[in-house]
């Protein structure tokens, strides 16, 4: 038995998946991962049917990273995301209806229909609208971390980014500034092996992004990004350190996107054997197998049905929602300045 498989085993009927995650909590993690997976599968079909404007970047296979990390956060903590933000948004608590309506470009969307797929977000749940520029969040997140430090709160900011962003200047600037300032930030690298269609080993002689942490005097850690419980455990350590004032942590999650880079990607740059190998490590299938050792199969099937019903409702809500008005293009362009007790 491999180390990964051994780490995933639990005693039948024990009701515990790990020391601090019982079956009830595990079922909720399963629900959130399944919601993300089915959200992306269904919106892709509706996109192909011409219902959604814009474009889509999917993250099937990477659900454990979003759910595991966000499960370690408090509602008052914040995240920044990428051009592949659906999972991060749903894991952080963006309303399902509002997320779906945003992809449909409707006024009831979480960004009023102005952001679309690549700019999902909702400040009310601690998520900046996603930043589609590769590495764009790696410096923006330092502003969040610096604000938390100056306000003397115990909030933590998480920056999700891909391994391709680690070759951008923003990655190095952001990590160095956060380190020097001891900012409460977790830099969460989703290493899915490919920057678009380019294998990471072709653009970096350092195979593990986490090893770059030593250059900035911060801790780096590598975790199995296909295991939500392992991600949650590693994220819990990183978040606790950042919250306690120990400065940033660079957490690298080894994961894989089952879909192509974007909607038109036929994935000709990787082998079918590689895809099969990674799909055997599907994080949802793995967690379901662990839960099946202590929960009745009907409970898991019922949860799947609840996810489908919630998505049915969200899609219908999005379809029936109004489009933004023409005059809405003039809103959200400037901040409201409070001066002398009145807004201007």
N, C-alpha and C positions, 0 to 999 in steps of 0.2 A: 504493500500500500504506500502511495506517495505521501510526502509530508503534507501536501495540500489536502489530499483526501482524508488523511488521519486527523488533521486539524478540523475538518468539517464533521467529524463523527460525534454523535451524542448518544447517551444511554436512552433506549426506548422507554417512554413513559416518564422520563425524569422531569419534564416540563421546563427544563433549562437548556438554552442553547449555548450560553456562556455564563460566567459568574454573575453578570448583571443584566442579562437579557433573557427573560423567560419566554415561553411560547406565545403569550399574548402580545408582548412587545415584538417578537419575531414576526407574528402575523401582520402587525402594522407595517413593519419594514417590507414584508412581502407585498402588501397592498400598494404601498407607494411605488415600489419598483414596477409592479404589474401595471399600475396606472400610467406610468411614464412610457412603458413599452407599448401598451395598447393605444395610448394617445398618439404616439408617433406613427404607429402602423396605420391607424385610421385616418389621421390627417393627410398622410401621404396618398392614400387612395382617393380622398376627396380633392386633393390637389390635382391628381391625374384626371379627375372628372371636371376640372375647370372651376371648382368652387372657391379655391383660395388664390389670392393674388400673391405676387412676390415669389420667393424661393424658399426652400427648406434645406436645413442641414440636420440630419438625424443622429441620434446617439444610441441606437439599440446596441446593447452589450455593455454600455458604460453606466447603467443605472445604479450599480452598487456604489459608485464613487459619489454621485450626487446625494443619494439617500443616506449613505453611511456618514458622510461629513456633515450634512445638514442636521442629522439626528443628534449630533454632538453639540449643536449650537442652541443658544437661547433665542426666543423671539426677538429680543433686542439686539442681537448680533446682525451683522450685515454681510452680504456677499456681492462680488462682481462676477460677471459671466462673460461668455464668448459668443461667437456666431452660431454656436450649437447649444442654445440655452434652455430648451424645453424641460429637460430633466432637472436642471438647477432650479428653475422657476417653480415647478410643481413640488419639488422636495423642500423648498424653503417656505412654501405655503401660499404661493400665488393662487388665487381662486381659479378653479378649473373652468368655470363658465367664462370668466374674464380673460383667461389665457386663450381659450378657444376663439372667443370673439375677436381677440387681437389678431390671431392668424387669419381670420376672415376679413380683417380690415374694418371692423365695425366700431361704432362710437362707444359701445359698451365694453370694449376691450380694455385691458389693464393699462394701456397707454393711449386710450381713446382712438385706437385704429391707426395711429401714426407711426407705430414702431414695427409692427409685423413680427415675423418669426425671429429675425436676428436681433430684435431689441426688446424682448420680453422683460418685464420687471415691474415691481411695485414697491415703492419706498415704504408703504404702510406695513409691509411684512419684512422689511430689511433687505430688499434687493434693488440695487440700482438697475435701471434699464440696461440690458446687456450691450456690450461694446463689441462690435463686429471686427474691429481692427485687430489683427494678430498682435498680442502683447499689449493691447491698449489698456487693459485693466490692471496691468502690473505696476503702473505708476499711479493710476487713479486710486487704487486701493490704499496707497500710502497717505492720501489725503484723509480717507476715512480713519485709518489708524492714528494719524497725527491728531485729528479732531478728538478721538476718544481719549488720547493721552492728555491733551490740553484741557479737556473737560473733566478729567480725572474720573471717568466712568470705568466700569470693568467690562466694557463691551469689547468684542473681538470681530475683526474683519477677515473674511476668507476670499482669496482671489483664485478663481478657477482659470486654468489656462492649459493649452496643449504643449507637448514637448517641442513642437516647432517654434513656439514663442520663446523658448529658452535660448535661441540664437538671435533674438532681437535685443537691441540695446536697452529697451524698456525693462526687460527682465532683470538685467544686471543693475541698472540704475535703481529700480524699485527695491530689489532685494538689498542692495548696499545701503540705501537711505533708511530702509526699515531697520536694518541691523544696527547702524550707527545710532539711530534714535530710539532703539529698543521699543519698537512699535508692536502693538498687539495684533499681529497679522499671521495668518497661516496661508502660505503660498501653496496651493494644491494643484500639482501638475497631473493632468490626465494623459499619461503616456500611452497612446493607442498605436504607437509604432510608425505612423505615417503622418507627415505634414502634407495634406492633400494626397498626392500620389507618390511622394518622395519618402523612402525609408529613412528613418532617423539615423541609422548607422552610416548613411552616405554623406551626412552633413555634420556629423560630430564623431570625433574619435573617443569621446567620453560616453560610454553606453548608458550610464545612469545619470539622469538629471540631478538626482538628490546629492550626488557626490560634489556637485558644484557649490553646495552650501558652505563647505569648509573654507572656500576662498573669501567668504564674507563673515566668517566667525559665528555662524549660526548652525543649528542642528538640522541634519537632513535624515530622512527616513524613507525606506522603500516598503511598500505594502502591496499585497495581492489585490488589485483593483477589481477582481471578479468575485470577491468574497465580501459581502456587505458587512458581516460581523467583524472581519479583520480590519476593514476600512474604518468602521465605527470606533473600534478600539484604538487604532493609531491616531485617528482624528481627535478622540477624547484626550489623549496625551498631549497632542500638539496644541489644542485649544486651551487646555488647562495651563500649560506653560505660558502661552501668550497672555492669558487672562491674569496670570500671577505676576506679570511684569518681566518675564525672562526674555522677552523679545520674540522675533519671528521664528517660524519653523518652516522648512521646505519639505513638504510631504509629496512623494512621488507615488502615484497609483498606477501600477502596470495593468493596462486594460486593453480593450479592443472594440472597435466599432464594426458591427456586423454589416451595416449599410455602407454605401460608398461615401465619399467626401461630401457630395451634394447630389441633387436629384438626378443628374445626367451621368453620374460616374458608374461605368460598367465594371470597375475594379480589375481591369486587366493587368495591373501591376503586382497582383499578389495571387498566390496559388490557391486552388480549391482545397488542397491538403491542409494548408495553413488555416483557412477558414473553418474547416471541419474540426481541427484541433482546438481552436479557440471556442467554437460553439459547444464543444463538449464541456466547457467550463462556464457555460451560461450562468450568470449570477442568480437569475430567477429560478432556474431549474435546480440549482444547487441548494438554494435556501428552501425551496418547496420540499426537496428530499429530506432535508434536516427537520423541517416541521412535521413531515408525514410520520416521523418516528414517535411523535408525541400527540399529534392532532389527528382527528378523524378526517379522511379524505373529503368527506362532504363539507367540512368547514372551509377547506381551501377552494373547493368548487363554488361554494356560496360566495366567497370573497371575489372570485373571478367574475361571477354574475353581477355582483354589486358594482364592480369596476365598469363593466359593459353598460350597465344601466346609467351610471353617472356620466359616461361618455355620450350615450344617446341623448341625455338631457342637455349636456353642454353643446353638442352639435346643433340640436334643434334651437337652443337659445341663440347661438351665433347666427344661424340662418334667419331667424325672425328679428334680430336686432337691426336697428337703423344704421345706415351709413353716416359717417361724419358730415356735418353741414359745411358748405363752402367757407363760411365765416370762421369755422373752427381752425382753419389754417393759420389764422392770425393770433390764436391763443397759444399759451405755453412758450412763447418766444422770449419773453423777458420776465425776470423775477419781480415779484411785488415788493416794493421798498416801503417800509413803515417809517414815517417821519412825523414827529409831533402828534402821534396818536392816530394818524390817518394814513391810508394807503395811497400811493401815487404810482 
